[in-house]
Amino acid sequence: MSLTTREAHRHADRILERVRGGLGGPRGDAVAESWSRCVNEYRLDPAQPREPAFITRLELEARRAQRADVIACARYEMTTLYQQLGDAEGAVVLTDTDGVIVHMVTSPEFGAEVGPLGLRLGGIWSETAAGTNGMGTCLAAGSPVTIQRDDHFYTQFTQLTCSAVPVYDPSGEIAAVLDVTSRSGLMQQHLLVLLGMTVRMIENRLIDMRFRNAHPLHFHSRPEFVYTLHEGKLAVGDDGRVLAANRSALFQLGMQSMDDIRTRRIEDLFQTSLEDMLQRSTSSSFHPVVTYRTNAALRFFAVARRPASEATAASLPRAEATAASLPRAEPTAASDATAMLQPEANPRAPLRLATTRPLVGSSAGNDFTFNDARLLAHLDTARRVIARQTPLLLCGETGSGKEVFARAVHDSSPHASGAFVAVNCASLPEQLIEAELFGYRAGAFTGAQRTGRRGKILQANGGTLFLDEIADMPLELQARLLRVLDERQVTPLGTEETYAVDFQLISASHEHLPTRVREGCFREDLYYRLAGIELALPALRERSDRRELMFSMLAAESGGKASLSADAERLLLEHPWPGNLRQLRHVLRTAAALAESRLITREHLPSMVPVAAPGAAPVTAPNLAHLAHWAGALEGASADGAQPSKLNLIQANERQVLLQLLEQHRWNVSNVAKALDVSRNTLYRKLHKLHIEVSHPE
């Protein structure tokens, strides 16, 4: 990464010429000011690079112990940010206030290359030691900075680009600097935004950690921003005095620093008291309630809660509660302080899964393995990041096997001994999703079970929560989910009891979530939280193992009795499969039933018509107007009734028409419901009664 001598001298001359000419001109910013400090105050020479400076191992351990709570709050967020960036030639770095690297996340290859430059644990990156650079200049300026290649003071760093943001502690002082250093030539415009979001999460975690015995109060002028990164957050003592506040709280309340708000009472800030806010928050099931700024007409939406220490003690046995109240020891050895990750998997390293769960199909005891190279690579990637609690976001066409893949990931994860809890966000009515996810106490709402109900999140404690069709989750619930993911605590509806949860999160969607974000239909902050690493699953037509998969699935559907003629096999292999695995399973199940589990020929595959055959008329909603006349017969059908081969003629015809419509719409239930002008729930019931399985594992 070295420059030629001529280029190095040219770089040094440019810096000295700029400093001697003054700080005016088009830049006049942090970079020029940093150059001036390096030359005039630190007496550094850009033409004479210094050797990288390091502290000793004992000094590093002492500094890490001093910043143990900051490192504990930052470790997970740094790993998530690194996976989001997906840059194999980059590193996410945390320094203390002296510019010493105390934690770092990178790949082994990049870490080995930049280690000699000082970019490793114990390296000193203050301006006095390393000249103009992201970490040191951020500390000196006290604000976010981006230092591009030629902005660096010393030539040995001009192949790197650094972006850094200061991390503030609850007292309002800089506690650390979070930096992303990359060799990539592409300037990521969104990098400072992502860094800022990550820093806000670290700062909020730091408030929670240092003030576990205080009442957290969340507020914002807009209710949808409560429980998000944009909210104001206060830590309030039992006497109603403010102990800590995040920067959003200071901004919204018109305060300049923590000194302006520290020791003030809630009554000095809002037209309410702590007890009143706690009572109203409990009554509203911790949805934001209205309050007003003291001596002003400013309206806020706020929620107050009991201290986290009380909630933890109430939800744990005595011995566990005692242990939970003690500070967690942080590793101080250098080997534990650098997380070495790989943003890409090695497709040549197949993943061996020891599992007794079915990976495809619904017949217990049948294991259909993944032998496609892309899927094996994705499984290997997922296996390695899952151990670090990195959320997974699975993308792919409807029916491509996202839930099957999620189960395989769960089975090879540290949470394999826990439950795998799947929730289809598209198949639940909007008014029931909240109760389904978070649970509720007895009598929380009309129609609630008298004994209450544990939500899916609590059921997934110690295991994996799989949120399918996450794009269909209502916006107001996205805020609550984001809060659960940030705090790892859940509060059932109608109660103030908070339960600590530990689960692996896997989400899936057939829609492009960044597009949904741009359309305002999905929260940007939740997307970044879910997409710790994003994996795109191949469609069935793109898989190299589709022949093996087809025969395994046929054996499961026919009990091993059915076989395929050469003509039928060719027809199946050449089909584009817009409905993917789900469509293949239905076609094989129907064929096995029609052939009575013997030889399957083309005649037993009536739905296998060319998707775009010349002159073929697509199935449309008007063609299905007759479905309304069959509704009465369907209402009388038993949910546990006959298999497809035993349906009456009308039901069999209706089933065939629906299968064709599903195929035309690539098995997108929402689009089929729109074509039929019925709700998704109504369509799900019809499909269930006709034994068209679209809601259980893909």
BELJOMO-V672592 format. One record per residue. RES is the residue in one small letter. SS is DSSP state (A for helix, B for strand, O for the rest). PHI is phi in radians with two decimals (* if undefined). D_LAST is the distance of its C-alpha to the last C-alpha in Angstrom with 1 decimal. Layout:
# BELJOMO-V672592
RES	SS	PHI	D_LAST
RES	SS	PHI	D_LAST
This chain:
# BELJOMO-V672592
m	O	*	48.2
s	O	-1.51	52.0
l	O	-1.74	53.9
t	O	-1.20	57.2
t	A	-1.07	60.4
r	A	-1.13	61.3
e	A	-1.12	58.0
a	A	-1.11	58.3
h	A	-1.16	61.9
r	A	-1.11	60.8
h	A	-1.10	58.1
a	A	-1.12	60.6
d	A	-1.08	63.2
r	A	-1.09	60.8
i	A	-1.14	60.2
l	A	-1.12	63.9
e	A	-1.10	64.9
r	A	-1.17	62.5
v	A	-1.17	63.7
r	A	-1.20	67.4
g	O	-1.50	66.9
g	O	1.65	65.6
l	O	-1.70	62.2
g	O	-1.30	62.6
g	O	1.69	60.9
p	O	-1.17	57.4
r	O	-1.42	55.5
g	O	0.83	57.5
d	O	-2.23	54.5
a	A	-1.05	53.2
v	A	-1.17	53.4
a	A	-1.10	57.1
e	A	-1.14	58.0
s	A	-1.16	56.4
w	A	-0.99	58.3
s	A	-1.09	61.5
r	A	-1.09	60.9
c	A	-1.06	60.2
v	A	-1.41	63.5
n	A	-1.50	65.8
e	A	-1.70	64.7
y	O	-1.60	63.1
r	O	1.01	65.4
l	O	-1.61	62.6
d	O	-2.05	63.2
p	O	-1.13	60.2
a	O	-1.51	62.0
q	O	-2.17	62.2
p	O	-1.05	58.7
r	O	-1.61	58.6
e	O	-1.21	56.9
p	O	-0.98	53.6
a	O	-1.80	54.5
f	B	-2.36	52.8
i	O	-1.71	53.5
t	O	-1.30	53.8
r	A	-1.08	51.1
l	A	-1.12	52.9
e	A	-1.14	53.2
l	A	-1.11	49.5
e	A	-1.07	48.7
a	A	-1.15	51.1
r	A	-1.19	49.6
r	A	-1.17	46.0
a	A	-1.14	47.2
q	A	-1.17	49.0
r	O	-1.88	45.8
a	A	-1.02	43.4
d	A	-1.22	42.0
v	A	-1.15	41.5
i	A	-1.11	39.7
a	A	-1.07	37.5
c	A	-1.32	36.5
a	A	-1.67	35.9
r	A	-0.96	34.1
y	A	-1.14	30.5
e	A	-1.15	31.2
m	A	-1.17	32.6
t	A	-1.09	29.7
t	A	-1.08	27.3
l	A	-1.09	29.7
y	A	-1.06	30.0
q	A	-1.18	26.3
q	A	-1.12	26.3
l	A	-1.22	29.2
g	O	1.05	27.7
d	O	-1.78	31.3
a	O	-1.21	32.2
e	O	-1.92	35.8
g	B	-2.56	36.0
a	B	-2.53	36.5
v	B	-1.81	36.2
v	B	-2.18	39.5
l	B	-2.11	41.1
t	B	-2.06	44.9
d	O	-1.48	47.4
t	O	-1.32	50.2
d	O	-1.76	52.3
g	O	1.41	49.7
v	B	-1.55	48.9
i	B	-1.25	45.3
v	B	-1.97	43.9
h	B	-2.76	40.2
m	B	-2.65	38.2
v	B	-2.15	34.7
t	B	-2.81	34.5
s	O	-1.55	33.6
p	A	-1.02	36.0
e	A	-1.17	37.2
f	A	-1.18	38.1
g	A	-1.06	39.6
a	A	-1.21	41.8
e	A	-1.29	43.0
v	A	-1.65	44.0
g	A	-0.98	45.2
p	O	-1.09	48.7
l	O	-1.40	48.9
g	O	1.81	48.6
l	O	-1.50	44.9
r	O	-2.73	44.1
l	O	-0.99	44.7
g	O	1.51	48.3
g	B	-1.20	48.9
i	B	-1.79	51.2
w	O	-2.13	50.2
s	O	-1.22	52.8
e	A	-1.09	54.8
t	A	-1.15	57.9
a	A	-1.71	56.2
a	A	-2.18	53.8
g	O	1.19	55.2
t	O	-1.19	53.1
n	O	-2.75	49.4
g	A	-1.02	46.4
m	A	-1.19	46.7
g	A	-1.17	50.5
t	A	-1.21	51.0
c	A	-1.08	48.5
l	A	-1.14	50.5
a	A	-1.19	53.8
a	A	-1.49	52.8
g	O	1.20	50.8
s	O	-2.67	48.2
p	O	-1.09	45.1
v	B	-2.46	46.1
t	B	-2.17	44.7
i	B	-1.95	46.8
q	O	-1.42	46.2
r	A	-0.85	47.4
d	A	-1.34	51.1
d	A	-1.30	51.3
h	O	-1.11	51.6
f	O	-1.28	55.1
y	O	-1.71	55.1
t	A	-1.19	54.2
q	A	-1.21	52.1
f	A	-1.81	49.4
t	O	-1.32	49.4
q	O	-1.64	46.3
l	O	-1.99	44.3
t	B	-2.12	43.0
c	B	-2.16	42.8
s	B	-2.24	41.6
a	B	-2.45	42.5
v	B	-2.36	42.5
p	B	-1.28	44.6
v	B	-1.87	43.1
y	B	-1.77	45.3
d	O	-1.55	45.8
p	O	-1.06	46.4
s	O	-1.49	50.1
g	O	1.58	49.6
e	O	-1.71	50.6
i	B	-1.18	48.7
a	B	-1.85	47.0
a	B	-2.95	45.2
v	B	-2.27	43.9
l	B	-1.81	40.4
d	B	-2.32	40.4
v	B	-2.07	38.2
t	B	-1.97	40.1
s	B	-2.47	38.8
r	O	-1.70	40.3
s	O	-1.08	38.1
g	O	-1.37	40.3
l	O	-1.54	38.0
m	O	-1.43	39.1
q	O	-1.56	36.2
q	O	-1.12	37.4
h	O	-1.56	34.9
l	A	-1.13	35.7
l	A	-1.11	38.3
v	A	-1.14	36.1
l	A	-1.09	33.3
l	A	-1.08	36.1
g	A	-1.08	37.5
m	A	-1.11	34.3
t	A	-1.11	33.9
v	A	-1.11	37.5
r	A	-1.09	37.2
m	A	-1.14	34.4
i	A	-1.12	36.6
e	A	-1.12	39.6
n	A	-1.16	37.9
r	A	-1.11	36.7
l	A	-1.15	40.3
i	A	-1.09	41.7
d	A	-1.08	39.4
m	A	-1.22	40.3
r	A	-1.43	44.1
f	O	-2.26	44.3
r	O	-1.15	42.2
n	O	-1.61	45.1
a	O	-1.76	45.3
h	B	-1.47	43.7
p	B	-1.34	41.1
l	B	-2.15	41.7
h	B	-1.86	39.3
f	B	-2.70	40.5
h	B	-2.88	40.4
s	O	-1.30	42.1
r	O	-2.12	38.7
p	A	-1.08	36.5
e	A	-1.24	33.2
f	A	-1.64	34.5
v	O	-1.21	35.0
y	O	1.26	32.7
t	O	-2.16	32.2
l	O	-1.14	34.0
h	O	-1.50	36.5
e	O	-1.24	37.7
g	B	-1.44	41.1
k	B	-2.33	41.1
l	B	-2.09	44.1
a	B	-1.87	44.8
v	B	-2.06	47.4
g	O	-1.30	49.6
d	O	-1.05	50.5
d	O	-1.50	53.7
g	O	1.51	51.8
r	B	-1.59	52.8
v	B	-1.34	50.4
l	B	-1.77	49.9
a	B	-2.75	47.5
a	B	-2.64	45.7
n	O	-1.50	43.3
r	A	-1.17	44.5
s	A	-1.13	42.7
a	A	-1.12	44.6
l	A	-1.06	47.9
f	A	-1.10	47.3
q	A	-1.17	46.4
l	O	-1.59	49.4
g	O	1.28	51.7
m	O	-1.73	52.5
q	O	-1.58	53.5
s	O	-2.68	52.9
m	A	-1.10	52.1
d	A	-1.09	55.8
d	A	-1.33	55.8
i	A	-2.04	53.3
r	O	-1.04	53.7
t	O	1.29	55.4
r	O	-1.23	55.2
r	B	-1.56	54.2
i	A	-0.99	51.4
e	A	-1.11	54.1
d	A	-1.35	55.5
l	A	-1.87	52.2
f	B	-2.22	50.8
q	O	-1.48	52.4
t	O	-2.86	51.0
s	O	-2.01	51.2
l	A	-1.09	48.7
e	A	-1.10	48.9
d	A	-1.13	48.5
m	A	-1.16	45.4
l	A	-1.11	43.9
q	A	-1.15	44.6
r	A	-1.20	43.3
s	A	-1.14	40.1
t	A	-1.11	39.5
s	A	-1.11	40.2
s	O	-1.62	37.7
s	O	1.00	34.9
f	O	1.12	35.4
h	O	-1.53	34.7
p	O	-1.01	37.4
v	B	-2.02	40.8
v	B	-1.40	43.6
t	B	-2.57	46.6
y	B	-2.21	49.4
r	B	-1.20	51.2
t	O	-1.09	54.5
n	O	1.04	57.4
a	O	-2.72	55.1
a	O	-1.70	53.0
l	O	-1.24	49.9
r	B	-1.76	46.9
f	B	-2.24	44.1
f	B	-2.02	41.0
a	B	-2.43	40.8
v	B	-2.44	39.3
a	B	-2.03	41.1
r	O	-2.33	39.8
r	O	-1.24	41.4
p	O	-1.01	41.7
a	A	-1.08	38.7
s	A	-1.12	41.0
e	A	-1.20	41.5
a	A	-1.13	37.8
t	A	-1.14	37.1
a	A	-1.12	40.0
a	A	-1.29	38.9
s	A	-1.76	35.4
l	O	-2.09	36.5
p	O	-1.06	38.8
r	A	-0.96	42.3
a	A	-1.09	42.1
e	A	-1.20	38.8
a	A	-1.12	40.2
t	A	-1.11	43.3
a	A	-1.15	41.4
a	A	-1.18	39.2
s	O	-1.37	42.5
l	O	-1.51	43.7
p	O	-1.15	43.1
r	O	-1.43	40.6
a	O	-1.29	42.2
e	O	-1.80	41.1
p	O	-1.12	41.4
t	O	-1.99	44.3
a	O	-1.16	44.3
a	A	-1.06	43.6
s	A	-1.16	40.9
d	A	-1.64	38.9
a	O	-1.75	39.5
t	B	-1.99	37.8
a	B	-1.59	34.0
m	B	-1.71	33.3
l	O	-2.17	29.9
q	O	-2.11	28.4
p	O	-1.23	26.6
e	O	-2.12	25.4
a	O	-1.59	23.9
n	O	-1.66	25.6
p	O	-1.15	23.4
r	O	-1.51	25.8
a	O	-1.82	25.1
p	O	-1.13	22.1
l	O	-1.63	20.3
r	O	-1.64	20.9
l	O	-1.92	18.5
a	O	-1.72	20.0
t	O	-2.56	17.3
t	O	-1.93	17.0
r	O	-1.56	13.5
p	O	-1.20	10.9
l	O	-1.56	9.0
v	O	-2.45	7.0
g	O	1.49	7.5
s	O	-2.08	9.0
s	O	-1.55	12.6
a	O	-1.07	14.2
g	O	1.61	16.2
n	O	-1.83	14.4
d	O	-1.77	13.8
f	O	-1.87	12.4
t	O	-1.47	14.0
f	O	-1.58	13.8
n	O	-2.13	16.9
d	O	-1.42	16.7
a	A	-1.06	19.5
r	A	-1.14	17.8
l	A	-1.15	14.9
l	A	-1.10	17.5
a	A	-1.12	19.7
h	A	-1.13	17.1
l	A	-1.12	16.5
d	A	-1.15	20.2
t	A	-1.06	20.8
a	A	-1.07	18.4
r	A	-1.07	20.1
r	A	-1.36	23.4
v	A	-1.45	23.0
i	A	-1.13	21.1
a	O	-1.18	24.4
r	O	-1.83	26.1
q	O	1.06	24.0
t	O	-1.45	22.9
p	O	-1.14	20.1
l	B	-1.95	17.1
l	B	-2.10	15.8
l	B	-1.74	12.7
c	B	-2.10	13.1
g	O	2.89	11.5
e	O	-1.11	10.9
t	O	-1.02	8.6
g	O	1.47	5.5
s	O	-1.44	6.8
g	O	1.72	4.6
k	A	-1.16	6.4
e	A	-1.24	5.5
v	A	-1.07	5.8
f	A	-1.10	8.8
a	A	-1.07	10.0
r	A	-1.12	10.4
a	A	-1.13	12.2
v	A	-1.11	14.3
h	A	-1.03	15.2
d	A	-1.14	16.2
s	O	-1.90	18.6
s	O	-1.84	20.0
p	O	-1.10	23.1
h	O	-1.67	21.2
a	O	-1.05	19.5
s	O	-1.34	21.9
g	O	-1.57	20.8
a	O	-1.39	18.0
f	B	-1.80	14.5
v	B	-1.95	14.3
a	B	-1.84	11.4
v	B	-2.26	12.8
n	B	-1.63	11.4
c	O	-1.15	14.7
a	O	-1.49	14.3
s	O	-1.64	14.2
l	O	-1.79	17.2
p	O	-1.04	20.8
e	A	-0.98	22.5
q	A	-1.29	25.2
l	A	-1.86	22.9
i	A	-1.07	20.8
e	A	-1.07	23.8
a	A	-1.15	24.5
e	A	-1.15	20.9
l	A	-1.36	20.9
f	A	-1.70	24.6
g	B	1.36	25.6
y	B	-2.80	29.1
r	O	-1.55	32.3
a	O	-1.03	33.9
g	O	1.30	35.3
a	O	-1.16	33.7
f	O	-2.78	33.1
t	O	-1.09	33.7
g	O	1.60	31.3
a	O	-1.23	30.4
q	O	-1.12	30.3
r	O	-1.13	33.7
t	O	-1.66	32.6
g	O	1.32	30.4
r	B	-2.70	26.9
r	B	-1.32	25.4
g	O	-1.36	22.8
k	A	-1.09	19.4
i	A	-1.13	21.2
l	A	-1.17	23.8
q	A	-1.11	21.3
a	O	-1.50	19.7
n	O	-1.00	23.2
g	O	1.49	23.5
g	O	-2.30	19.7
t	B	-2.20	16.8
l	B	-1.82	15.9
f	B	-1.94	12.6
l	B	-1.81	13.2
d	B	-1.51	10.4
e	O	0.88	12.1
i	A	-1.09	15.3
a	A	-1.11	17.3
d	A	-1.56	17.6
m	O	-1.25	19.4
p	O	-1.02	23.0
l	A	-1.02	25.6
e	A	-1.15	27.7
l	A	-1.42	24.9
q	A	-1.07	24.2
a	A	-1.14	27.7
r	A	-1.17	27.2
l	A	-1.10	24.1
l	A	-1.05	26.1
r	A	-1.16	28.9
v	A	-1.08	26.8
l	A	-1.19	25.5
d	A	-1.26	29.1
e	A	-1.74	30.8
r	O	0.96	28.3
q	B	-2.43	29.6
v	B	-2.31	28.3
t	O	-2.10	30.6
p	O	-1.05	29.4
l	B	-1.10	30.7
g	O	1.38	34.3
t	O	-2.53	35.4
e	O	-1.76	36.8
e	O	-1.24	35.6
t	O	-1.97	33.5
y	B	-2.02	31.3
a	B	-1.25	30.6
v	O	-2.28	26.9
d	O	-2.38	25.5
f	O	-2.54	21.8
q	B	-1.59	19.6
l	B	-1.80	17.9
i	B	-2.23	14.7
s	B	-2.05	13.8
a	B	-2.61	11.5
s	B	-2.79	12.4
h	O	-1.60	12.3
e	O	-1.69	16.1
h	O	-1.49	18.9
l	A	-1.09	20.1
p	A	-0.99	23.6
t	A	-1.16	24.1
r	A	-1.09	23.2
v	A	-1.13	25.7
r	A	-1.10	28.3
e	O	-1.38	27.9
g	O	1.40	28.5
c	O	-1.71	25.2
f	O	-2.52	23.9
r	O	-1.20	26.2
e	A	-1.15	27.2
d	A	-1.16	28.0
l	A	-1.21	24.6
y	A	-1.03	22.9
y	A	-1.14	25.2
r	A	-1.27	24.4
l	A	-1.30	20.6
a	O	-1.55	20.9
g	O	-0.98	22.7
i	B	-2.55	20.9
e	B	-1.95	18.6
l	B	-2.10	16.3
a	B	-1.71	15.1
l	O	-1.47	12.3
p	O	-1.24	13.4
a	O	-1.23	12.2
l	A	-1.02	11.8
r	A	-1.14	15.4
e	A	-1.67	16.6
r	O	-1.47	15.4
s	O	-1.38	18.3
d	O	-1.83	16.5
r	A	-1.18	14.9
r	A	-1.18	17.6
e	A	-1.09	17.1
l	A	-1.13	13.4
m	A	-1.09	14.3
f	A	-1.23	16.9
s	A	-1.14	15.0
m	A	-1.20	12.4
l	A	-1.11	15.5
a	A	-1.08	17.3
a	A	-1.21	14.8
e	A	-1.31	14.8
s	A	-1.90	18.6
g	O	1.21	19.7
g	O	1.39	21.0
k	O	-1.68	23.4
a	O	-1.52	22.3
s	B	-2.42	23.2
l	B	-1.95	23.2
s	O	-1.29	26.3
a	A	-1.06	27.1
d	A	-1.16	26.9
a	A	-1.17	23.5
e	A	-1.11	22.2
r	A	-1.11	23.8
l	A	-1.08	22.4
l	A	-1.18	18.8
l	A	-1.23	19.4
e	A	-1.54	21.2
h	O	-1.24	18.8
p	O	-1.30	17.5
w	O	0.89	14.0
p	O	-1.09	13.8
g	O	-1.64	10.5
n	A	1.02	9.1
l	A	-1.06	6.7
r	A	-1.10	6.0
q	A	-1.14	9.7
l	A	-1.05	10.7
r	A	-1.09	9.5
h	A	-1.16	11.4
v	A	-1.11	14.3
l	A	-1.19	14.7
r	A	-1.12	14.7
t	A	-1.14	17.2
a	A	-1.12	19.2
a	A	-1.11	19.5
a	A	-1.21	20.8
l	A	-1.19	23.2
a	O	-1.51	24.5
e	O	0.93	24.9
s	O	1.01	23.2
r	O	-2.05	25.9
l	B	-1.23	26.2
i	B	-1.66	23.8
t	O	-2.00	25.7
r	A	-1.01	25.3
e	A	-1.13	26.5
h	A	-1.56	23.4
l	O	-2.13	21.2
p	O	-1.14	22.6
s	O	-1.49	19.8
m	O	-1.49	20.1
v	O	-1.78	22.7
p	O	-0.99	23.4
v	O	-1.14	21.8
a	O	-2.17	25.2
a	O	-1.16	27.7
p	O	-1.01	31.2
g	O	1.38	32.4
a	O	-1.33	29.1
a	O	-1.59	28.7
p	O	-1.19	25.4
v	O	-1.28	24.1
t	O	-2.15	25.4
a	O	-1.04	25.7
p	A	-1.04	29.3
n	A	-1.09	28.2
l	A	-1.81	26.1
a	O	-1.05	29.1
h	O	-1.22	29.5
l	A	-1.06	26.4
a	A	-1.06	28.6
h	A	-1.24	30.9
w	A	-1.66	28.2
a	A	-1.01	27.2
g	A	-1.08	29.8
a	A	-1.13	28.5
l	A	-1.19	25.0
e	A	-1.07	26.3
g	O	-1.53	27.9
a	O	-1.33	24.9
s	O	-1.41	23.7
a	O	-1.11	20.2
d	O	-1.90	20.4
g	O	-1.37	22.2
a	O	-1.17	22.2
q	O	-1.30	19.4
p	A	-0.88	19.1
s	A	-1.21	22.0
k	A	-1.91	24.2
l	O	-1.20	23.8
n	O	-1.27	27.2
l	A	-1.07	28.0
i	A	-1.10	27.5
q	A	-1.13	24.1
a	A	-1.13	23.1
n	A	-1.14	24.5
e	A	-1.09	22.8
r	A	-1.07	19.4
q	A	-1.13	20.2
v	A	-1.14	21.4
l	A	-1.14	18.3
l	A	-1.08	16.1
q	A	-1.16	18.6
l	A	-1.18	18.6
l	A	-1.08	14.8
e	A	-1.14	15.2
q	A	-1.07	18.3
h	O	-1.68	16.7
r	O	0.95	13.8
w	O	1.04	11.5
n	O	-1.57	12.9
v	A	-1.09	13.5
s	A	-1.07	16.4
n	A	-1.19	18.1
v	A	-1.13	18.0
a	A	-1.06	19.4
k	A	-1.14	22.1
a	A	-1.10	22.9
l	A	-1.53	23.5
d	O	1.04	25.3
v	O	-2.30	23.5
s	O	-1.31	21.8
r	A	-1.08	18.0
n	A	-1.11	18.6
t	A	-1.09	20.5
l	A	-1.16	18.0
y	A	-1.04	15.2
r	A	-1.11	17.9
k	A	-1.10	18.7
l	A	-1.10	15.2
h	A	-1.13	15.0
k	A	-1.19	18.5
l	O	-1.68	17.8
h	O	1.06	14.8
i	O	-1.79	12.4
e	O	-1.52	9.2
v	O	-2.17	7.7
s	O	-1.89	8.0
h	O	-1.79	6.4
p	O	-0.73	3.7
e	O	-1.27	0.0
